[in-house]
Amino acid sequence: MNNSDFEDKLLSAGLTKQSFSNLTNVPIKTISNWLITRKGKAGKTPNWVKAYLNLYIENNQNKIFNEKLIEELKKDNKSVEN
């Protein structure tokens, strides 16, 4: 994953580099080092980062869906009781 892809995924996940660091216990300095261009080559994140962020985003979407589903089920139960 290149720098801009990493930044975009963080944004999609609603995370900052610092919050990602806190979640993963990866030092912020390490994350910053991923993004540095060296010897003309753009920085690159480790392979696991993309999968981690994809799962994080998917889990958040599932959480929102589940909360809405529970809310609707509660409404349906109230209408059945009345």
N, C-alpha and C positions, 0 to 999 in steps of 0.2 A: 504494500500500500504506500503510495507516495504521499508527500506532505499535504497537498491540497485534499486528497481523498481522506486522509486522517482528520484534517480540520473539519471537513464536511460531515464525516461520521460523528465526530464529537458534537457538532452543532445539532445534527439530527437526534442524537441521544440526549441533548440538553445538558451536556457535560462541558466543563472546562478542562484544561490540562491538569489543573490542580485537583479537581474532583475525580478525574480519571486516575490520577496518582493515588489519591486516598482509597479509591475502590480496589485498586489492583496491588497496592503496596509497592508500586514501582516508583523509585525516587523521581521527583520532578526534573532533576538534572539529567537523568537517563532519558526521559521523554524528550527533553530539549535536545539532547545529543542525537536522537533519531532524526530530527528535523534539520540538522546542519548539513550543508553541502560540503563535501570533502573531495579534493583532487578532481574537481569538475563533475563529480557525481552527486546527484540529489540524494538527500537523506531518505531512508526507508525504514518503516516500522517493522518489527518482527511479525512473522506470519500469524501468530496467535491473536494479534490485536484486532484484525478485521473480524475474525470469528467471534471474539469476545464482544465487540461493539454490536455486531449483528444480533447476537443473542440478547444483549442488554436491551436493545431497541425492541426486539420482538416480545420480550418479557414485559416491558412497559406497556406495549400495545395490548397484550393479553390481559394485563391487570386492569386497564381502562375498560376493556370489553367486559370482563367479569364483573366489575363494579356496576356497569350499566345494566347488565343482565340481572344481577341481584336486585337492583333498584326496580326494574320492570316486574320481576317476580313478586316483590313485596307489594307493588301496586295491584297486581292481579289477585293476590291473596286478600287484600283489603276489599276489593270489589266483590269477591266471592263471599266474604263474610257478611257483607251488607245485603 
